[in-house]
Amino acid sequence: MKNPLIAERLKFYRKKCNLSVEAVSKALSTPDVPVAKKTVYGWESGHTQPDADTLMRLCDLYHIADILGTFGYRHSDTPPHLNLSRYEKEIIRQYRRHPEMHDAIHRILYMEESDVPEPPDDHYYF
């Protein structure tokens, strides 16, 4: 049975990563097995679905860490647009470990104190 979320999420993450269909087809192609642009379009339209190995390669290419949650196989508390890379998660960890640096970081990012919302009590822990 086809998972309708696969097509939707593959297209979303390809665009989020600023990759063209041609770039994806080239990245997935090997000397033995080329991947046509038509194949990528088929995955994104839901006409076909990539096999498990190709889906894993796409997740790596698109920096999808929560594979099961992203494609609806497990409930995920993190919406798809908040799927963070390992690097982004580490930045957040370091930010939380060093509250003494928050003012400096806000100045570097040109954030006014009033622009920075207070974190909710139930904020994500990575």
N, CA, C and O atoms as a printed pandas DataFrame, in Angstrom:
     atom_number atom_name residue_name chain_id  residue_number  x_coord  y_coord  z_coord
0              1         N          MET        A               1    0.842   -1.182    0.000
1              2        CA          MET        A               1    0.000    0.000    0.000
2              3         C          MET        A               1    0.888    1.247    0.000
3              4         O          MET        A               1    1.831    1.353    0.785
4              5         N          LYS        A               2    0.575    2.175   -0.883
5              6        CA          LYS        A               2    1.384    3.387   -0.996
6              7         C          LYS        A               2    1.113    4.344    0.155
7              8         O          LYS        A               2   -0.017    4.486    0.623
8              9         N          ASN        A               3    2.172    4.988    0.590
9             10        CA          ASN        A               3    2.076    6.003    1.630
10            11         C          ASN        A               3    1.978    7.361    0.933
11            12         O          ASN        A               3    2.948    7.789    0.306
12            13         N          PRO        A               4    0.836    8.054    1.021
13            14        CA          PRO        A               4    0.679    9.336    0.334
14            15         C          PRO        A               4    1.591   10.437    0.867
15            16         O          PRO        A               4    1.849   11.416    0.167
16            17         N          LEU        A               5    2.079   10.288    2.090
17            18        CA          LEU        A               5    2.962   11.309    2.653
18            19         C          LEU        A               5    4.337   11.310    1.984
19            20         O          LEU        A               5    5.020   12.334    1.980
20            21         N          ILE        A               6    4.743   10.185    1.426
21            22        CA          ILE        A               6    6.076   10.108    0.836
22            23         C          ILE        A               6    6.211   11.124   -0.285
23            24         O          ILE        A               6    7.182   11.880   -0.306
24            25         N          ALA        A               7    5.268   11.163   -1.215
25            26        CA          ALA        A               7    5.337   12.103   -2.334
26            27         C          ALA        A               7    5.368   13.544   -1.835
27            28         O          ALA        A               7    6.206   14.343   -2.252
28            29         N          GLU        A               8    4.447   13.858   -0.941
29            30        CA          GLU        A               8    4.342   15.219   -0.405
30            31         C          GLU        A               8    5.628   15.653    0.288
31            32         O          GLU        A               8    6.128   16.752    0.045
32            33         N          ARG        A               9    6.157   14.802    1.141
33            34        CA          ARG        A               9    7.340   15.165    1.923
34            35         C          ARG        A               9    8.606   15.202    1.067
35            36         O          ARG        A               9    9.472   16.048    1.288
36            37         N          LEU        A              10    8.723   14.299    0.093
37            38        CA          LEU        A              10    9.906   14.329   -0.773
38            39         C          LEU        A              10    9.979   15.642   -1.534
39            40         O          LEU        A              10   11.047   16.243   -1.643
40            41         N          LYS        A              11    8.854   16.083   -2.056
41            42        CA          LYS        A              11    8.839   17.355   -2.792
42            43         C          LYS        A              11    9.138   18.522   -1.852
43            44         O          LYS        A              11    9.904   19.423   -2.194
44            45         N          PHE        A              12    8.527   18.499   -0.664
45            46        CA          PHE        A              12    8.738   19.563    0.320
46            47         C          PHE        A              12   10.219   19.697    0.673
47            48         O          PHE        A              12   10.770   20.797    0.655
48            49         N          TYR        A              13   10.857   18.570    0.994
49            50        CA          TYR        A              13   12.257   18.618    1.425
50            51         C          TYR        A              13   13.218   18.919    0.282
51            52         O          TYR        A              13   14.254   19.548    0.497
52            53         N          ARG        A              14   12.890   18.481   -0.922
53            54        CA          ARG        A              14   13.750   18.830   -2.065
54            55         C          ARG        A              14   13.761   20.339   -2.234
55            56         O          ARG        A              14   14.817   20.947   -2.410
56            57         N          LYS        A              15   12.586   20.936   -2.180
57            58        CA          LYS        A              15   12.497   22.395   -2.330
58            59         C          LYS        A              15   13.152   23.109   -1.149
59            60         O          LYS        A              15   13.827   24.123   -1.328
60            61         N          LYS        A              16   12.950   22.576    0.062
61            62        CA          LYS        A              16   13.559   23.172    1.252
62            63         C          LYS        A              16   15.080   23.194    1.128
63            64         O          LYS        A              16   15.735   24.127    1.592
64            65         N          CYS        A              17   15.632   22.164    0.500
65            66        CA          CYS        A              17   17.084   22.072    0.315
66            67         C          CYS        A              17   17.557   22.805   -0.936
67            68         O          CYS        A              17   18.740   22.761   -1.275
68            69         N          ASN        A              18   16.635   23.477   -1.620
69            70        CA          ASN        A              18   16.958   24.223   -2.844
70            71         C          ASN        A              18   17.632   23.344   -3.899
71            72         O          ASN        A              18   18.602   23.746   -4.540
72            73         N          LEU        A              19   17.096   22.147   -4.058
73            74        CA          LEU        A              19   17.624   21.221   -5.054
74            75         C          LEU        A              19   16.643   21.097   -6.208
75            76         O          LEU        A              19   15.431   21.029   -6.003
76            77         N          SER        A              20   17.166   21.068   -7.399
77            78        CA          SER        A              20   16.328   20.820   -8.568
78            79         C          SER        A              20   16.123   19.322   -8.718
79            80         O          SER        A              20   16.844   18.522   -8.123
80            81         N          VAL        A              21   15.132   18.951   -9.520
81            82        CA          VAL        A              21   14.901   17.536   -9.795
82            83         C          VAL        A              21   16.129   16.957  -10.494
83            84         O          VAL        A              21   16.517   15.817  -10.239
84            85         N          GLU        A              22   16.727   17.737  -11.362
85            86        CA          GLU        A              22   17.924   17.281  -12.063
86            87         C          GLU        A              22   19.075   17.031  -11.082
87            88         O          GLU        A              22   19.794   16.041  -11.214
88            89         N          ALA        A              23   19.250   17.910  -10.112
89            90        CA          ALA        A              23   20.316   17.727   -9.117
90            91         C          ALA        A              23   20.089   16.463   -8.295
91            92         O          ALA        A              23   21.040   15.751   -7.975
92            93         N          VAL        A              24   18.838   16.184   -7.954
93            94        CA          VAL        A              24   18.521   14.972   -7.191
94            95         C          VAL        A              24   18.802   13.734   -8.029
95            96         O          VAL        A              24   19.385   12.767   -7.540
96            97         N          SER        A              25   18.384   13.765   -9.299
97            98        CA          SER        A              25   18.614   12.596  -10.157
98            99         C          SER        A              25   20.112   12.338  -10.331
99           100         O          SER        A              25   20.546   11.186  -10.356
100          101         N          LYS        A              26   20.891   13.395  -10.450
101          102        CA          LYS        A              26   22.346   13.228  -10.573
102          103         C          LYS        A              26   22.959   12.708   -9.274
103          104         O          LYS        A              26   23.846   11.856   -9.301
104          105         N          ALA        A              27   22.486   13.222   -8.138
105          106        CA          ALA        A              27   23.036   12.803   -6.849
106          107         C          ALA        A              27   22.750   11.334   -6.564
107          108         O          ALA        A              27   23.553   10.658   -5.922
108          109         N          LEU        A              28   21.615   10.840   -7.037
109          110        CA          LEU        A              28   21.239    9.452   -6.780
110          111         C          LEU        A              28   21.789    8.472   -7.809
111          112         O          LEU        A              28   21.873    7.270   -7.557
112          113         N          SER        A              29   22.160    8.997   -8.961
113          114        CA          SER        A              29   22.634    8.123  -10.038
114          115         C          SER        A              29   23.995    7.530   -9.715
115          116         O          SER        A              29   24.846    8.173   -9.101
116          117         N          THR        A              30   24.176    6.299  -10.140
117          118        CA          THR        A              30   25.474    5.631  -10.048
118          119         C          THR        A              30   25.851    5.216  -11.461
119          120         O          THR        A              30   24.992    5.220  -12.343
120          121         N          PRO        A              31   27.108    4.859  -11.704
121          122        CA          PRO        A              31   27.486    4.421  -13.050
122          123         C          PRO        A              31   26.647    3.229  -13.535
123          124         O          PRO        A              31   26.365    3.099  -14.726
124          125         N          ASP        A              32   26.263    2.379  -12.608
125          126        CA          ASP        A              32   25.489    1.192  -12.984
126          127         C          ASP        A              32   23.991    1.451  -13.080
127          128         O          ASP        A              32   23.298    0.828  -13.885
128          129         N          VAL        A              33   23.490    2.377  -12.253
129          130        CA          VAL        A              33   22.047    2.618  -12.201
130          131         C          VAL        A              33   21.768    4.125  -12.254
131          132         O          VAL        A              33   21.799    4.800  -11.225
132          133         N          PRO        A              34   21.497    4.646  -13.452
133          134        CA          PRO        A              34   21.144    6.065  -13.527
134          135         C          PRO        A              34   19.713    6.281  -13.031
135          136         O          PRO        A              34   18.858    5.408  -13.184
136          137         N          VAL        A              35   19.461    7.438  -12.442
137          138        CA          VAL        A              35   18.122    7.807  -11.986
138          139         C          VAL        A              35   17.670    8.988  -12.846
139          140         O          VAL        A              35   18.266   10.065  -12.816
140          141         N          ALA        A              36   16.606    8.761  -13.609
141          142        CA          ALA        A              36   16.094    9.794  -14.512
142          143         C          ALA        A              36   15.290   10.837  -13.748
143          144         O          ALA        A              36   14.736   10.554  -12.686
144          145         N          LYS        A              37   15.231   12.050  -14.300
145          146        CA          LYS        A              37   14.405   13.102  -13.701
146          147         C          LYS        A              37   12.948   12.647  -13.638
147          148         O          LYS        A              37   12.237   12.956  -12.682
148          149         N          LYS        A              38   12.511   11.916  -14.653
149          150        CA          LYS        A              38   11.137   11.410  -14.701
150          151         C          LYS        A              38   10.840   10.520  -13.478
151          152         O          LYS        A              38    9.721   10.512  -12.965
152          153         N          THR        A              39   11.837    9.790  -13.032
153          154        CA          THR        A              39   11.677    8.929  -11.854
154          155         C          THR        A              39   11.431    9.767  -10.605
155          156         O          THR        A              39   10.554    9.454   -9.800
156          157         N          VAL        A              40   12.215   10.839  -10.449
157          158        CA          VAL        A              40   12.055   11.728   -9.293
158          159         C          VAL        A              40   10.674   12.386   -9.333
159          160         O          VAL        A              40    9.999   12.477   -8.308
160          161         N          TYR        A              41   10.258   12.841  -10.513
161          162        CA          TYR        A              41    8.918   13.421  -10.656
162          163         C          TYR        A              41    7.850   12.389  -10.278
163          164         O          TYR        A              41    6.852   12.739   -9.648
164          165         N          GLY        A              42    8.046   11.150  -10.649
165          166        CA          GLY        A              42    7.101   10.088  -10.313
166          167         C          GLY        A              42    6.974    9.901   -8.815
167          168         O          GLY        A              42    5.873    9.702   -8.303
168          169         N          TRP        A              43    8.101    9.964   -8.102
169          170        CA          TRP        A              43    8.068    9.845   -6.643
170          171         C          TRP        A              43    7.311   11.005   -6.020
171          172         O          TRP        A              43    6.513   10.821   -5.101
172          173         N          GLU        A              44    7.574   12.216   -6.537
173          174        CA          GLU        A              44    6.973   13.418   -5.956
174          175         C          GLU        A              44    5.492   13.571   -6.312
175          176         O          GLU        A              44    4.756   14.265   -5.611
176          177         N          SER        A              45    5.058   12.936   -7.382
177          178        CA          SER        A              45    3.643   13.006   -7.763
178          179         C          SER        A              45    2.838   11.879   -7.128
179          180         O          SER        A              45    1.608   11.910   -7.140
180          181         N          GLY        A              46    3.524   10.892   -6.577
181          182        CA          GLY        A              46    2.851    9.771   -5.953
182          183         C          GLY        A              46    2.514    8.634   -6.897
183          184         O          GLY        A              46    1.876    7.661   -6.495
184          185         N          HIS        A              47    2.941    8.746   -8.162
185          186        CA          HIS        A              47    2.690    7.666   -9.118
186          187         C          HIS        A              47    3.513    6.424   -8.791
187          188         O          HIS        A              47    3.072    5.296   -9.008
188          189         N          THR        A              48    4.707    6.649   -8.270
189          190        CA          THR        A              48    5.569    5.552   -7.837
190          191         C          THR        A              48    6.203    5.954   -6.515
191          192         O          THR        A              48    6.102    7.103   -6.084
192          193         N          GLN        A              49    6.853    4.993   -5.883
193          194        CA          GLN        A              49    7.571    5.296   -4.649
194          195         C          GLN        A              49    8.963    4.689   -4.725
195          196         O          GLN        A              49    9.149    3.617   -5.302
196          197         N          PRO        A              50    9.946    5.379   -4.139
197          198        CA          PRO        A              50   11.299    4.825   -4.140
198          199         C          PRO        A              50   11.370    3.573   -3.276
199          200         O          PRO        A              50   10.598    3.414   -2.329
200          201         N          ASP        A              51   12.300    2.691   -3.609
201          202        CA          ASP        A              51   12.495    1.530   -2.741
202          203         C          ASP        A              51   13.133    2.014   -1.435
203          204         O          ASP        A              51   13.539    3.171   -1.325
204          205         N          ALA        A              52   13.213    1.133   -0.468
205          206        CA          ALA        A              52   13.691    1.508    0.868
206          207         C          ALA        A              52   15.107    2.079    0.841
207          208         O          ALA        A              52   15.387    3.066    1.521
208          209         N          ASP        A              53   16.003    1.466    0.061
209          210        CA          ASP        A              53   17.380    1.964   -0.001
210          211         C          ASP        A              53   17.437    3.365   -0.601
211          212         O          ASP        A              53   18.174    4.224   -0.116
212          213         N          THR        A              54   16.666    3.592   -1.645
213          214        CA          THR        A              54   16.654    4.907   -2.286
214          215         C          THR        A              54   16.018    5.939   -1.363
215          216         O          THR        A              54   16.470    7.083   -1.304
216          217         N          LEU        A              55   14.984    5.548   -0.652
217          218        CA          LEU        A              55   14.359    6.470    0.292
218          219         C          LEU        A              55   15.367    6.899    1.362
219          220         O          LEU        A              55   15.410    8.066    1.750
220          221         N          MET        A              56   16.164    5.960    1.828
221          222        CA          MET        A              56   17.200    6.301    2.818
222          223         C          MET        A              56   18.222    7.265    2.230
223          224         O          MET        A              56   18.657    8.195    2.910
224          225         N          ARG        A              57   18.608    7.056    0.983
225          226        CA          ARG        A              57   19.552    7.970    0.322
226          227         C          ARG        A              57   18.935    9.357    0.155
227          228         O          ARG        A              57   19.617   10.367    0.325
228          229         N          LEU        A              58   17.636    9.405   -0.179
229          230        CA          LEU        A              58   16.951   10.691   -0.296
230          231         C          LEU        A              58   16.909   11.400    1.049
231          232         O          LEU        A              58   17.123   12.611    1.119
232          233         N          CYS        A              59   16.639   10.663    2.110
233          234        CA          CYS        A              59   16.607   11.255    3.453
234          235         C          CYS        A              59   17.974   11.827    3.823
235          236         O          CYS        A              59   18.058   12.889    4.439
236          237         N          ASP        A              60   19.020   11.138    3.454
237          238        CA          ASP        A              60   20.365   11.636    3.702
238          239         C          ASP        A              60   20.612   12.910    2.891
239          240         O          ASP        A              60   21.141   13.891    3.415
240          241         N          LEU        A              61   20.232   12.893    1.631
241          242        CA          LEU        A              61   20.409   14.043    0.752
242          243         C          LEU        A              61   19.624   15.255    1.258
243          244         O          LEU        A              61   20.100   16.388    1.180
244          245         N          TYR        A              62   18.418   15.007    1.777
245          246        CA          TYR        A              62   17.544   16.084    2.239
246          247         C          TYR        A              62   17.720   16.393    3.729
247          248         O          TYR        A              62   17.003   17.235    4.269
248          249         N          HIS        A              63   18.645   15.737    4.384
249          250        CA          HIS        A              63   18.926   15.959    5.811
250          251         C          HIS        A              63   17.701   15.668    6.684
251          252         O          HIS        A              63   17.397   16.416    7.613
252          253         N          ILE        A              64   17.014   14.587    6.375
253          254        CA          ILE        A              64   15.853   14.176    7.162
254          255         C          ILE        A              64   16.345   13.222    8.239
255          256         O          ILE        A              64   16.775   12.107    7.943
256          257         N          ALA        A              65   16.279   13.662    9.482
257          258        CA          ALA        A              65   16.775   12.843   10.586
258          259         C          ALA        A              65   15.694   11.915   11.136
259          260         O          ALA        A              65   15.965   10.751   11.432
260          261         N          ASP        A              66   14.481   12.423   11.271
261          262        CA          ASP        A              66   13.380   11.640   11.838
262          263         C          ASP        A              66   12.593   11.008   10.690
263          264         O          ASP        A              66   11.528   11.499   10.313
264          265         N          ILE        A              67   13.114    9.940   10.149
265          266        CA          ILE        A              67   12.526    9.320    8.959
266          267         C          ILE        A              67   11.128    8.784    9.257
267          268         O          ILE        A              67   10.189    9.054    8.508
268          269         N          LEU        A              68   10.986    8.039   10.325
269          270        CA          LEU        A              68    9.680    7.452   10.629
270          271         C          LEU        A              68    8.631    8.528   10.902
271          272         O          LEU        A              68    7.502    8.431   10.420
272          273         N          GLY        A              69    8.991    9.533   11.657
273          274        CA          GLY        A              69    8.054   10.620   11.942
274          275         C          GLY        A              69    7.721   11.446   10.716
275          276         O          GLY        A              69    6.568   11.829   10.517
276          277         N          THR        A              70    8.712   11.722    9.898
277          278        CA          THR        A              70    8.511   12.546    8.707
278          279         C          THR        A              70    7.508   11.923    7.755
279          280         O          THR        A              70    6.693   12.630    7.163
280          281         N          PHE        A              71    7.559   10.612    7.601
281          282        CA          PHE        A              71    6.685    9.945    6.644
282          283         C          PHE        A              71    5.461    9.307    7.301
283          284         O          PHE        A              71    4.776    8.497    6.678
284          285         N          GLY        A              72    5.184    9.668    8.555
285          286        CA          GLY        A              72    3.963    9.258    9.218
286          287         C          GLY        A              72    3.940    7.846    9.758
287          288         O          GLY        A              72    2.869    7.318   10.055
288          289         N          TYR        A              73    5.102    7.222    9.892
289          290        CA          TYR        A              73    5.140    5.868   10.428
290          291         C          TYR        A              73    5.232    5.855   11.949
291          292         O          TYR        A              73    5.049    4.814   12.581
292          293         N          ARG        A              74    5.511    6.999   12.523
293          294        CA          ARG        A              74    5.575    7.148   13.971
294          295         C          ARG        A              74    5.163    8.579   14.255
295          296         O          ARG        A              74    5.517    9.500   13.519
296          297         N          HIS        A              75    4.418    8.753   15.321
297          298        CA          HIS        A              75    4.001   10.108   15.687
298          299         C          HIS        A              75    5.236   10.943   16.003
299          300         O          HIS        A              75    6.114   10.522   16.757
300          301         N          SER        A              76    5.284   12.111   15.421
301          302        CA          SER        A              76    6.395   13.021   15.675
302          303         C          SER        A              76    5.847   14.314   16.257
303          304         O          SER        A              76    4.885   14.877   15.733
304          305         N          ASP        A              77    6.456   14.784   17.335
305          306        CA          ASP        A              77    6.046   16.052   17.929
306          307         C          ASP        A              77    6.584   17.239   17.135
307          308         O          ASP        A              77    6.113   18.364   17.297
308          309         N          THR        A              78    7.561   16.986   16.287
309          310        CA          THR        A              78    8.182   18.053   15.533
310          311         C          THR        A              78    7.544   18.147   14.153
311          312         O          THR        A              78    7.602   17.184   13.387
312          313         N          PRO        A              79    6.936   19.285   13.817
313          314        CA          PRO        A              79    6.371   19.435   12.477
314          315         C          PRO        A              79    7.459   19.300   11.413
315          316         O          PRO        A              79    8.628   19.561   11.700
316          317         N          PRO        A              80    7.098   18.895   10.177
317          318        CA          PRO        A              80    8.108   18.672    9.146
318          319         C          PRO        A              80    9.013   19.877    8.894
319          320         O          PRO        A              80   10.206   19.707    8.639
320          321         N          HIS        A              81    8.464   21.086    8.961
321          322        CA          HIS        A              81    9.285   22.261    8.691
322          323         C          HIS        A              81   10.266   22.558    9.819
323          324         O          HIS        A              81   11.112   23.441    9.674
324          325         N          LEU        A              82   10.174   21.843   10.942
325          326        CA          LEU        A              82   11.120   22.024   12.036
326          327         C          LEU        A              82   12.095   20.863   12.162
327          328         O          LEU        A              82   12.766   20.724   13.185
328          329         N          ASN        A              83   12.174   20.056   11.163
329          330        CA          ASN        A              83   13.106   18.935   11.191
330          331         C          ASN        A              83   14.520   19.510   11.142
331          332         O          ASN        A              83   14.923   20.083   10.130
332          333         N          LEU        A              84   15.260   19.362   12.212
333          334        CA          LEU        A              84   16.579   19.977   12.334
334          335         C          LEU        A              84   17.691   18.992   12.008
335          336         O          LEU        A              84   17.592   17.798   12.289
336          337         N          SER        A              85   18.738   19.517   11.416
337          338        CA          SER        A              85   19.917   18.693   11.164
338          339         C          SER        A              85   20.659   18.480   12.479
339          340         O          SER        A              85   20.373   19.147   13.473
340          341         N          ARG        A              86   21.607   17.557   12.484
341          342        CA          ARG        A              86   22.420   17.331   13.691
342          343         C          ARG        A              86   23.170   18.603   14.070
343          344         O          ARG        A              86   23.290   18.931   15.250
344          345         N          TYR        A              87   23.664   19.307   13.081
345          346        CA          TYR        A              87   24.404   20.548   13.324
346          347         C          TYR        A              87   23.502   21.586   13.997
347          348         O          TYR        A              87   23.912   22.231   14.962
348          349         N          GLU        A              88   22.268   21.748   13.486
349          350        CA          GLU        A              88   21.348   22.709   14.082
350          351         C          GLU        A              88   20.983   22.316   15.515
351          352         O          GLU        A              88   20.870   23.177   16.388
352          353         N          LYS        A              89   20.802   21.028   15.752
353          354        CA          LYS        A              89   20.507   20.568   17.109
354          355         C          LYS        A              89   21.666   20.865   18.047
355          356         O          LYS        A              89   21.451   21.242   19.199
356          357         N          GLU        A              90   22.891   20.701   17.566
357          358        CA          GLU        A              90   24.056   20.982   18.398
358          359         C          GLU        A              90   24.160   22.473   18.696
359          360         O          GLU        A              90   24.552   22.850   19.800
360          361         N          ILE        A              91   23.821   23.317   17.748
361          362        CA          ILE        A              91   23.815   24.762   17.998
362          363         C          ILE        A              91   22.824   25.089   19.115
363          364         O          ILE        A              91   23.128   25.883   20.006
364          365         N          ILE        A              92   21.652   24.484   19.066
365          366        CA          ILE        A              92   20.640   24.722   20.103
366          367         C          ILE        A              92   21.130   24.219   21.448
367          368         O          ILE        A              92   20.943   24.889   22.464
368          369         N          ARG        A              93   21.755   23.046   21.471
369          370        CA          ARG        A              93   22.300   22.514   22.739
370          371         C          ARG        A              93   23.320   23.479   23.332
371          372         O          ARG        A              93   23.276   23.796   24.521
372          373         N          GLN        A              94   24.233   23.940   22.490
373          374        CA          GLN        A              94   25.268   24.847   22.976
374          375         C          GLN        A              94   24.667   26.173   23.441
375          376         O          GLN        A              94   25.104   26.739   24.443
376          377         N          TYR        A              95   23.683   26.658   22.726
377          378        CA          TYR        A              95   22.999   27.885   23.125
378          379         C          TYR        A              95   22.389   27.724   24.517
379          380         O          TYR        A              95   22.506   28.619   25.354
380          381         N          ARG        A              96   21.750   26.608   24.759
381          382        CA          ARG        A              96   21.115   26.362   26.054
382          383         C          ARG        A              96   22.137   26.163   27.163
383          384         O          ARG        A              96   21.856   26.487   28.318
384          385         N          ARG        A              97   23.310   25.641   26.844
385          386        CA          ARG        A              97   24.355   25.426   27.862
386          387         C          ARG        A              97   25.049   26.712   28.271
387          388         O          ARG        A              97   25.690   26.766   29.321
388          389         N          HIS        A              98   24.927   27.744   27.453
389          390        CA          HIS        A              98   25.672   28.977   27.704
390          391         C          HIS        A              98   24.749   30.200   27.735
391          392         O          HIS        A              98   24.804   31.041   26.838
392          393         N          PRO        A              99   23.910   30.299   28.755
393          394        CA          PRO        A              99   23.006   31.456   28.824
394          395         C          PRO        A              99   23.757   32.782   28.938
395          396         O          PRO        A              99   23.226   33.836   28.587
396          397         N          GLU        A             100   24.982   32.725   29.424
397          398        CA          GLU        A             100   25.769   33.952   29.542
398          399         C          GLU        A             100   26.110   34.544   28.163
399          400         O          GLU        A             100   26.507   35.705   28.064
400          401         N          MET        A             101   25.954   33.754   27.122
401          402        CA          MET        A             101   26.274   34.210   25.763
402          403         C          MET        A             101   25.045   34.670   24.980
403          404         O          MET        A             101   25.177   35.155   23.856
404          405         N          HIS        A             102   23.853   34.524   25.561
405          406        CA          HIS        A             102   22.621   34.835   24.829
406          407         C          HIS        A             102   22.578   36.271   24.325
407          408         O          HIS        A             102   22.219   36.502   23.171
408          409         N          ASP        A             103   22.936   37.242   25.165
409          410        CA          ASP        A             103   22.899   38.639   24.724
410          411         C          ASP        A             103   23.823   38.862   23.531
411          412         O          ASP        A             103   23.452   39.541   22.573
412          413         N          ALA        A             104   25.014   38.297   23.589
413          414        CA          ALA        A             104   25.962   38.461   22.485
414          415         C          ALA        A             104   25.436   37.805   21.207
415          416         O          ALA        A             104   25.560   38.367   20.119
416          417         N          ILE        A             105   24.858   36.633   21.344
417          418        CA          ILE        A             105   24.316   35.935   20.177
418          419         C          ILE        A             105   23.175   36.735   19.572
419          420         O          ILE        A             105   23.081   36.853   18.350
420          421         N          HIS        A             106   22.312   37.283   20.409
421          422        CA          HIS        A             106   21.196   38.082   19.918
422          423         C          HIS        A             106   21.706   39.312   19.166
423          424         O          HIS        A             106   21.153   39.688   18.133
424          425         N          ARG        A             107   22.759   39.932   19.689
425          426        CA          ARG        A             107   23.325   41.096   18.996
426          427         C          ARG        A             107   23.928   40.697   17.656
427          428         O          ARG        A             107   23.761   41.399   16.659
428          429         N          ILE        A             108   24.626   39.572   17.637
429          430        CA          ILE        A             108   25.213   39.094   16.376
430          431         C          ILE        A             108   24.130   38.849   15.336
431          432         O          ILE        A             108   24.315   39.145   14.156
432          433         N          LEU        A             109   23.009   38.311   15.775
433          434        CA          LEU        A             109   21.915   37.988   14.864
434          435         C          LEU        A             109   20.963   39.168   14.662
435          436         O          LEU        A             109   19.931   39.023   14.007
436          437         N          TYR        A             110   21.299   40.320   15.213
437          438        CA          TYR        A             110   20.491   41.533   15.102
438          439         C          TYR        A             110   19.083   41.323   15.637
439          440         O          TYR        A             110   18.108   41.807   15.063
440          441         N          MET        A             111   18.995   40.608   16.726
441          442        CA          MET        A             111   17.696   40.369   17.352
442          443         C          MET        A             111   17.551   41.312   18.528
443          444         O          MET        A             111   18.437   41.398   19.379
444          445         N          GLU        A             112   16.446   42.013   18.576
445          446        CA          GLU        A             112   16.151   42.861   19.722
446          447         C          GLU        A             112   15.620   41.977   20.841
447          448         O          GLU        A             112   15.015   40.936   20.586
448          449         N          GLU        A             113   15.844   42.386   22.051
449          450        CA          GLU        A             113   15.372   41.612   23.205
450          451         C          GLU        A             113   13.869   41.358   23.104
451          452         O          GLU        A             113   13.398   40.280   23.465
452          453         N          SER        A             114   13.112   42.348   22.615
453          454        CA          SER        A             114   11.660   42.186   22.513
454          455         C          SER        A             114   11.264   41.203   21.420
455          456         O          SER        A             114   10.137   40.708   21.420
456          457         N          ASP        A             115   12.177   40.905   20.479
457          458        CA          ASP        A             115   11.889   39.971   19.396
458          459         C          ASP        A             115   12.091   38.519   19.798
459          460         O          ASP        A             115   11.653   37.608   19.095
460          461         N          VAL        A             116   12.750   38.305   20.921
461          462        CA          VAL        A             116   13.077   36.951   21.329
462          463         C          VAL        A             116   12.003   36.442   22.277
463          464         O          VAL        A             116   11.895   36.922   23.406
464          465         N          PRO        A             117   11.200   35.466   21.827
465          466        CA          PRO        A             117   10.155   34.958   22.714
466          467         C          PRO        A             117   10.746   34.115   23.833
467          468         O          PRO        A             117   11.801   33.501   23.679
468          469         N          GLU        A             118   10.058   34.098   24.943
469          470        CA          GLU        A             118   10.464   33.230   26.043
470          471         C          GLU        A             118   10.184   31.794   25.633
471          472         O          GLU        A             118    9.137   31.518   25.047
472          473         N          PRO        A             119   11.097   30.869   25.930
473          474        CA          PRO        A             119   10.830   29.475   25.574
474          475         C          PRO        A             119    9.697   28.924   26.424
475          476         O          PRO        A             119    9.607   29.211   27.618
476          477         N          PRO        A             120    8.822   28.121   25.794
477          478        CA          PRO        A             120    7.757   27.515   26.592
478          479         C          PRO        A             120    8.328   26.482   27.549
479          480         O          PRO        A             120    9.448   26.004   27.368
480          481         N          ASP        A             121    7.555   26.146   28.561
481          482        CA          ASP        A             121    8.006   25.164   29.544
482          483         C          ASP        A             121    8.254   23.803   28.914
483          484         O          ASP        A             121    9.089   23.035   29.391
484          485         N          ASP        A             122    7.529   23.505   27.840
485          486        CA          ASP        A             122    7.632   22.181   27.225
486          487         C          ASP        A             122    8.443   22.211   25.932
487          488         O          ASP        A             122    8.135   21.478   24.992
488          489         N          HIS        A             123    9.488   23.062   25.874
489          490        CA          HIS        A             123   10.263   23.150   24.643
490          491         C          HIS        A             123   11.001   21.822   24.385
491          492         O          HIS        A             123   11.225   21.016   25.287
492          493         N          TYR        A             124   11.356   21.646   23.134
493          494        CA          TYR        A             124   11.966   20.389   22.717
494          495         C          TYR        A             124   13.338   20.173   23.333
495          496         O          TYR        A             124   14.125   21.109   23.473
496          497         N          TYR        A             125   13.611   18.942   23.694
497          498        CA          TYR        A             125   14.946   18.553   24.130
498          499         C          TYR        A             125   15.470   17.580   23.116
499          500         O          TYR        A             125   14.770   16.648   22.722
500          501         N          PHE        A             126   16.688   17.785   22.689
501          502        CA          PHE        A             126   17.243   16.951   21.626
502          503         C          PHE        A             126   18.159   15.934   22.199
503          504         O          PHE        A             126   18.730   15.131   21.461
